[in-house]
Amino acid sequence: MIIEWYERWFMKKNILRIFLFLIISIASFSVSFSIYDLNIEAKLQKDGSMLVSEDITYDIDEINGIYFDIDAKGYGDITSLQVFEDNGISDNSEISFNEVDPSNYEVTENDGVYRIKLYSKNYNNTRIFKFVYTLPEAVKVYDDVAQLNRKMVGQDWQQGISHIKVTIELPVSKDYDNSNILVFGHGPLTGEVDKVENTVVYKLDDYYPGDFLEAHILMEPEIFSEFDKSKIIHKDMKEELLDMEARLADEANEERENALKREESIQKLSDNAKTIFGVEASIWAVLMYYIHGIFKRKNKSKNNDIKYLRELPDDSSPALVGGVMTKSVNDNEILATIVDLIRKKVLTLETSDKKTIITLTGSTGLLSAQEKTIIDIYINDFGDGRSLDLKSIGFFHKVPMSTARKFENWSSYIVNEMNRKGLVYEHIGCGATLIFVLLSVILAFGGLIQAGLTENLLFMFGIPLGVVLFFSAGTAKYPSKKLAETMSKWQAFKNFLSDYSQLEEAKITSIHLWEQYFVYAIALGVSDKVVKAYRKALDMGIIKDSDGISNLAYSPIFNSNFSRSFSNLNSLVSKTNSRASSAIASSRRSSSSGGGGGFSSGSSGGGGSRGGGGGF
């Protein structure tokens, strides 16, 4: 997709910038932490004020405390400031907060920037801090339009932030015609803005210091019925503001198109790199061998000599296993999750000549968040809240954006679980990256200079060599030790499922174990082989329950009804997931009309740029 190409180019473009920032961070700060999540919830009031709540999730090695900056210049002096810190996570995954005593933090103000310095010593844990405050003059009201224009995330954060979500609730009812609300977002072009009923939602991943997230919302002046009439600016501004946003959207979309062209050009250079020869090519080959032949095998599992594993290596969900082994989270993982819920009898699959229906029959209380999301999508969004007729998939011509977001959230749950378990890829390191960057520059510009001096175009091949080396070093990664070991074990289990001679030798008698194997086989892409092995075992009379009696009639999976409806189920997953992806992809271009979509470049002039935070 276009956005994926842009994101890759954007990351490559910022490798040196990120690297230099890390160097400065390491050299300048003795504290060690990262910021995983920033969640901002803001509520506009009818008087033009805005109540803001900001939750910041810190992943901490060691800190003495944190600081948080609020740039209120142009928005009035902040009021109703409250500071909270989490009180731990309950059994139902809900987070509770305790208000921090004012004696444990201090507030200073300089030129409209409020700095809250909170003393909170922490070691090797994850903490969430919340700041609640009111901006009394958040909205400007003109004769023909009311405007919120603010950098909700400023440029002065000490560290990068993995995930940012900003939700702004407007002072109207949920059934308000939000077509009259025009929304724009500014900042990195990977950000997105959408309208959901009476809220505007901004999302941005991989924030780096110096970036910002700016909200620009145009509304009907009548919404702010309690606004001080003496502060109304008697001027028509709507058309001027829309013209500005149209210009910024055009610039952003042009930048996206240019990013695609640059990506295509770089790919062409990479494809021709094998033709390069000589001393420079030899040096390049040695360096590339280090990256791909030595570096990427750094954590090669010691268990690779184990070819077969007859038991599940661990209790990971089938979606997680599929994501780890295929390096993606897609159709197979969704399908495996649904079939696993059928196996667990949370869902029931019924088939007749006219209908194939999935029904929610079991309790969802003990399910994981990602399993609950799958049920929410297919039972609530596509179904009637209790069941879904699979044969109605032909009616799913378009997946609503709200549902498409749920697909994204589901993928995020799997990725986050991988991160929590340490199933991640590691990168080449700061020192090595700097060396490779310097060598890349020498190869590229050295080749250009040599070609000019000697008039021998052969040296021009140094340019693509340098480019390929630069991006190879920047994107090089290898599995962590835990990921390498996990992949090795699950590969051995996959080999077992794929080799009928092993399945036959195992003499699996339990239908329940065959069901479990089938679920994981879907995630691993070998379900057809397990089905063939199962049918042969069935013909041989091997499969019995613990009492020695065939229990096929009681199996929620291995019965004639399921086998007839599995293709419908597979088609359902494929179509809905594909259309969800299409819905998201189509939403990402910047909108000049205010209907939502991707962020625009530049700024609409909102304040708040000096907001940020960090640790000490």
N, C-alpha and C positions, 0 to 999 in steps of 0.2 A: 504494500500500500504506500501511497505518497508520503503519508505522515511517518511511516517507518523509515523510509529512505531519508527524509529530512532529519529525523532524530539521530540516525547513524552519523550523518554528516555533521550535525550540530555537536555531537559528542566528540567527534574527531577534531573538529575545529577548536574545541576547548581543552584538549588534552594538556597542552603546555600551560594554559592558564590555570587549570586545576592543579597541575603538578607544582607550579610556582606557589600557589596558595597553600598547598600542603607543606611545602618547604618552610614557608613563613610561619605557618601554624606550629610546626614542630619546633622551630627555633625560638618562637616568641612565647609560647605558653607551656607552663608546667602541668596544667590540668589536662585531662584526657577525657573526651566525651564526644558523642555525636548526637545530632538531633534527627530523630526518625520521623516525627509527625508534627504538623502544625494544623490544628483544627480551629477555625474562627467562625463563631456564630454571632451574627449582628442582627439587631432588630431596629428598623427605622420606626420612629414615633410620628404621630400626626403633627407634632410641633416642630418637626425637622431635626430633632436630636436622634442619636443612635446609641443604643445599649450594645456594648461589645463584650464578648466572652472569648478568650483565646486560650486554648489548651495546647501545651507544648510537651512533647514526649522526648525525654533525654535518655539515651543509652550511655551509661556512665561507667568509666573506669575509676576515676577519682576526681572529685571537685570539692571545693569549699563552699560553693554557693553559685547562684546564677544572677544575671542581670537581665532586665527587660526594658527596652526603650519604646516610648510612645510619642510619636511626632504629632502634636496637637495644634501646631501653628496654623492658623486660619480656620480652626474648627472650635475655638473657644477653650477655656480652661477645663480640663477633665474633672469630672465629679464622680462620686459614688465608687471610688476605687476600693476593690477588694482583692486579696491575694489568697489563693488556695494551693494546697499540695495534696497529692493523692494519699489515701489511707489504705492502699492495697486493693487487690482485685478479689471480689467475692466468688463463691462457687459457681454462680451463674454468669461469670465473666463481666459483671458490672463493676464499674469503678466508682468508689466513693471518695469524697474530698473533705478535708478539714480546713477551715479558715485559719490562716496564719496570723498569729498575734502581731500587731503592728510593731512591737518591740523587736521582732526578729527580722524586720526589713526597714530600709530607709528609702525615702523618695526625695529626689532633687530635681530641680527644673532649670533649664538653660535655653533661652530663646525658643520657648514653646516645646522643647523636648523633655519629657519626664523620664527619668531613669529610676527604676525600682531595683534595688539591690537586696537580694534575699539571701540570708545566711542559712545554708542547708548542706552540711557535710555529708557526702555519699560516696560509697565504694562499691564497685562491681554490681550495679543494679540498674533497674529501669525505673524512672520517676516521671510523673506527670505534674506539671505546674499549671495553674489556671490564674488568669488575670481578667478581672471584670471591671469595666469602667464605662462611663458615659461621655460621649462627645456631644456637647449641647448645640453646636452649630454645624451639623454634618451635611445638611441639605441647603442648597441655594434655590430660591424660588424666583422665577421670572414671570412675565405676563403670560407667556404661552407654554412654559415648560418648567418642571422642577427637576433638579439635577443633583445626584450624588456622584462626586468625582474624588476618589481617594485611593492612594496606594495602600491597600489593606495589608500588604506585606512590603516592608521597606527594604532598603538596600544594605543596611548596616548590620546584618547578622554575622556573627563571628564564625559560624560554621555553615556548611551546606545543610539543606533539609531534604529528606527523601520524598516526603509526601505532604502536599498542602491542599487543604480544602477550605473554601470560604463560602459560607451560606449567609445570604442577606435576606431577611424576611421583611416584606413591604407591609405597610399598615393598611392592608385591604384584605377582604375575605378570600378564602381559597377558591371560590367560584368566580372571582373577578376576572374579567376578560383581559388576560395578560398580553394580548396582542397590542394593547395600548402602552405596554412597558417595553422600552427599547434598551437592550443590554449590550455592552461592549466590554471587552477585556484587553488589557495591554500588558506586555511583558514578553518573556520567551515565547516563541511561536509554537511550542509544544503544549501550551496551556489551552484550556477550553472553558467556555461559559455557556450555561444553559438556563432556561426558565422552567421551573417546576411549580405549577400553581401560583401561589403568591410569594415564591422565593426565587432568588437568583443564586445559582451555584457556580463557583469558580473552582477549577482543579488545575494543579500544576505539580509535576513530579521533577525531582532532581534540580532543586533550586540551588544556585551558587551565590555566594556573597557578591553583591553588586547588581544582581537581578532585582526585579520587583514584580509584584502582582497588583495591577491597578484596576479598580472597578469603576466603570462609568455607566450610570443608569439614568435614563431619561423617563420621566413620569409626568402624569397630568397634575397640574398645580392643585386641582381640587382635592387631591388625596390628602394634602397637608392642611386640613381645615383649621387646625389650632396654631398654625404658623403665625408669628408676630408680623402683622400686616405692615408695620413700619419698616421692616427689613426686606420687603419684597422689592426686587430690582425691576423697575418699570422699563422693560426692554424685551423685544422679541428675539430669542436666542436659538430657538429650536433648529431652524434651517441652517444657521451657521455651524452649530454643533454637529448636525448630520453631515454637512459637507466635509467637516474635518475628519469625521470617522470614516467617510467614504474614501478620502485620500489615504488615510492610514491603512485601511483594509486593502486597497489596491497595492500599496507599497509592500505589505506583508505577503500578499499572494504572489507578487512578483519575486520576492525573496525566496519563497518556497519553490517556485519554478526554477530559479537560478540554482538553488540547492540541488535540485534533481539533475540539472545539467552538469553541475560539478561532480556529483556522484557518478554519473554515467561516464564522464571523462576519466575520472580516477580508475574506474573499473576497466576501461579500455587499456590504460597504461599497465594495470596489473596483469591483464591477459597477455600482453606482449613482453612481460619482464623476462620470460624464459629465453628470449633471443639474445639477451645481453651476454657479452663474453669479455675476456681480458682480465686484467688485474682487479679492476673495480668490481667486475662481476664475481670474481673469485672471493673477494672480501665480503661482498654482499651475500654470496652463497654460504659462507662460513657463519655469518651472523644469523641468517635465516635458519640454518641448521640448528644453531643454538636455541632459537626461539621455539621451533616446531619439533626438533628431534630430541632436545635435552630438557628445555624449560617445561614444555607441555607434558612431559612424562615425569616430572619431579615427584609427584605423589602417586606413581603407578602402584596399584594395589598388589600386596604380597599374596593375595588369594587368587590370582589369575590362574594358578595351576589347578584350582578346583573347578572342574568342568560342569558337574551336576550338583544341584542342591535340591533335595526332595521335599523339604519343608519350607514354609514361608520364612524368609530371613528375619523379618521383624513384623510389627503390627501396623506398619504404615498403611494409610488408606490407598485404595487402587488409583485414585486420582494423583496422589503424591508420587506413587511408584511410576506411573505413566509419565508424569512431568519430569522426573529424574532421568528416566531411561531415554526418552525421546527429545529431551531438552525443549519441550513445548507443552502447553496445556491447551488441548483442543477437543475435537469430537470424541476420540476414543476415551478420554478421561471422563467426559460427561456421561457417555454411554455406560462405562464401567460403574460409575457412581449410581446411576439409575438402576442398573441390574443388581448391584449390591444392595440397594434399598428394597428391591423385590426379594432378594435372597433373605434379608433380615425380616421380611414380612411387614415392613413399614408401608410399602406399596404393594398392591395386588394387581396382577395383569390378567384380564379376562378377554377371551377371544370367542367370537361367533362368526357366522358367515357375513354379517352386516357390520359388526362393530369390533373394534379392538380398544379396550378401555383400561387405562391406569387409574386406580382408585387409592386414595389415601385411607388406609385402614388401621395403621399402627400409630403408636405414640411417637412424637418427634422430640420429646423432652431431653433425651440423652444423645441426640444427634449433634454432630459438629456444625459449626457455622456454615461451612461450605456445603454440607449435606442439606441443611435447612434452606440455603439459597436455591439449590436445585429444585427442591420441592416447591418453594415459593414461585419460581419461574414457570415450571411446567404444570403445577396444580392450580395455583392462584392466577397467574398472568395468562397462560394459554388455556387453562381449564376453567371450571366454574367454582373453584374453591374446595371441591371434594374429589373431582375426577377429571380426566381428559380422554377424549376419543381420539386415538392415534390416526384414524382414517380421516380426520378433519384437517390434517396437515396441509392439504391443498388450499385451505383458506388463509394460511399464514403468509400472505403476500408481502407483508411488511411488519417488522418487529418494532414496537414503540421504543422511543429512546430510553424511557424509564426502564424497560426490560433489558435493553441492550446494556445499560449501565450495570444491571445486576449480573450479566455475563462477565463484564469486566471485574466486578467485585468478587465473583466466584474465582476467577483466575488469580486475583490478588491474594485471596485466602490461601491458595495452594503455594504461591510464591513466598508468602510470608511464613508459611509453615516450613518450607525448605530453609529459609533464612534462620528461623528459630532453632532448627535442628542442625545447623552448620553444614547443610548440603548445598554448598556454594562453590563458585569458582574464584580462585585467587589470581591476582594480577602480578605483573613482572616486578614491581617495586619502584620507588622513586629514583634511587641512584641509577639503576640500570636504565630506566626510562630516559633520564637526562643524557646518559651516554649515547643511547640509540638515537635520540633527537639530534644531538650534535653530529653523529656520523651520518645521519640522513641528510642534514643540511650540507655537510661536506660533499657527499656524493652528488646531490642535486645541483648545487651552485658551482661546485668544482667542475663538474661535467660541462656546465654552461660556459664557464670561463675558458676551459681547455678547448672547447669547440671554437670559441671566438679567436683564440690565439693561434691555433693550428689549422683552422678552416677545415677540420676533419669532423664531419657530422657524427662519426661513430661515438664521440664523447657525449653527444646529446642523450645517449641512452642512460647516462648517469642520473638524469632527472627522474624518469620513472623508477629507477632503482631506489633512489632516495625516498620517493613518495611511498612505494610499497613497504620499504623498511620502516618508515615512520608510522604508518597505519598498522603494520603487523606488530610492532612493539607496543603501540598504544592499545591495541585490542587483544593482545596475547593473554591467555588465561589458562589455568590448569585446575583440575578438580582439587578441592581441599582433601586432606587425608580421609576425613569422614565420608565425603562424597565418593571418593575413589573406592573405598572399601564397600560402601553401600551399593554402588553400581556394579561392582564385581560380584557381589552376592546375588543381586537380583538378576544379573546376566546368567549366572549358574542356574538359578531357578527357571529362567526363561528357556535355557537349553533343555532342562528337564521336561518342561511342558511341550517343547517342540519335538522331542525325540520319543516316538511311541515305544521303542524298545525299552526305554527307561520307565515309562508309564506302565507298560505291561509287566515288567519285572517287579514294580512296586506293589502290584495287585491291590489297587485301591478299592476297597469294598464299600466305603461310606458314600452315599449320594450327597451328603452334606459337604464332604471334602471336595467332591467333584464340582459342586456348585461354587465353592470358594475358589477353586483353581480356575474355573471358567471366568469369574469376575476379573481376576488378575490377568488372565490370558487376554481379555479384551483390552485392558490398559497397555499390555505389552505387545499387542498386535499379532498374537498367535492363537486367537480364539478358534479359528477353523481347525487347527490341529488338535486342540483339546476336544472339540466336538467329535471329530473322527475317532479319536482314541476312546472317548466315552461310549460311542455307539458299538465299537468292537468289544469293549469290556461288557457292555450290556448283552450283546449276542452270546458271549461266553458265559453268562450267568454269574459274573464275578460280583456285581453290585448288589449288596444287601445292607439292611440296617443292622443295628446292634443285636437285635433279636433274631437275626437270620431270615427275616421276612422282607421281601421286596417292598420298598417304600416309594417307588416311582410316582405313585398316585398322589403322594403328599408333597412332592417336590414343587416349589414355586417356579423353578426354572426348567428342569429337564422333564418336560411333558410335551405332548403334541401341540397343545394350545400355544405354549411359549415359542416353540420352534417355528410355528406359522406366523407369529407376530413379531419375531425378532427383527426381520427386515424392515417392517413398519417403524419399529422403535429406532432403528439405526437411521432411517430416512428422516424421521422427526428431528433427531438430534442434529444431523448434518444440515438440514434446511434452516432450522431455527438459529443455530450457531452462526452459519454463514450470513444469514440476513441480519443478525445482530451486529456482526462485524461490518457489514455494508452500511448499516445505519450509523455506526460510529464513524466510519471513514468519511461518509458524506457530510457529517456534521463538522468536520475539522477545518474547513476553509473559513477564513474570516468573513464575517457578514458586515455589509455596509448598511443594512436595513434595521439592525438591532434585534434580530430574531435569535441570536445566540450563535455558537460555533467556535471556531478557533480564535485565539488571541491575535491582535494586531500588533505590529511593531510600533515603536515610538511610544509616546505618552499623550494622553488627552489633557494633561495639565493638572492632574490631581496632586494634592499635598500628601504628606505622610512618608516621604522617601527616606527620612532619617530614622524610621522605626527599625527595630531589630532586637537582638538579644545574644546571650552567650553564657559562658561560665567563668569562674575565677577560682 
